[in-house]
Amino acid sequence: MTNRNARELIRLVREYSPDILVTLETNEWWQSHLDKLEDEYPHTIKCPLDNLYGMHVYSRLPLEDAMTQFLVEDDIPSMHAKAVLENGDTVRVHFLHPAPPSPTENEESTERDAELVMVAKNIEETRSYEQPIIVTGDMNDVAWSRTTRLFRKISRLLDPRIGRGMFNTFHAKVWCMRWPLDHLFHSEHFTLDNITRLPSYGSDHFALYTQLSLEPQKAPHQSGVDKEDGDEQLAESIMAEQNSSSQNVHNPT
């Protein structure tokens, strides 16, 4: 939010030309600059906030049944929608930025963990075999943590970085201490064409560019991480600690 180099971010957007742009920690100042993209990205979901948890989505693809929710904490939004491809196929998309554990925010990780598990459980309970799904955002958690692995096991989504690299996106300004906090997970309907960490543009995070191909015929040949004994009970206990439920997550239909 404190970064003011909107011009360079917009330049990167126009250079890489994503179908969907997701921005995090964006407030009214950022919205006033990002709105310049609306001629190219007319479909938007906007939630400007000054608490480091604002979120915006700008899309070339129509976004149907879109909803902004505050799943666990009253000031931490998430966004959920259905993106419509040019051929009429639809992709269920969830955009997340749960709060990390920190002395000034949450002393423990229970709020973050609950949000990730809620979305994973909702996907497990509501998805159909034919439905492509993407979940992306700043999860404030590394790829190998217990919670992120639990998210993958419950949701059955794939991590396209596996076998391809770490893609450490934070901290952009501290070269010797970087972690993969920004994630994209997808269902088995997709194959990966490209994943790349983009050049720094002033933020403490690098932008992550991911290009997927929808190839549902390859779905039977791909699978996520298998659940283990105790995973379901662990997921339920994490949600119960925050009095949260997977049924509260919006399922775009």
C-alpha angles and dihedrals in degrees: 000000000000092000111101100185096110091145093063094047090051089048090054091048091053092045096050096030101205119193090227128029118198118190128188133200089023122152136179091290091056092043091056089057099038091051086073085076094060094098087063097029106037098163112079146168113197134191110160113190135168096215097082091262103088114131135194134184122197115185140180087200120075112258113214130191090009120179137176112213138183098213104174109359126038094232101039112087132198127187130219129185148138116253116210116215124214092259092053097257115134132220124200109227132191122188116198141182109167118184117262126230109268138145090250098044120019117357089203132033096241096112093049092044092050093052093050093046093046091056093044092051092046090053091048093050101041110029123106121215091249096051117104113214136191126187118186143159145089102314093181087225135095122249095247099049123118092248097049091047089049089051090053094046095049096041095038088219122149129241107221092201093068107118092002106076146283100274093201106203101177135091099024092177098047108063096186096054114048131147137184100249098144113075144182121194125182141184122255091265091083135070123200120250099170141350120183140162108234126223120278116270101180101286123115086237126063115228115249118219117199126180118194133182120215104229107156092173088071094053095097089059095055130065139169132231114304120241118247132211109288097022095108092047091049091051092050092049092050091053093043091055088062096036088241132143135203087227089070093065113099112245107203109221 
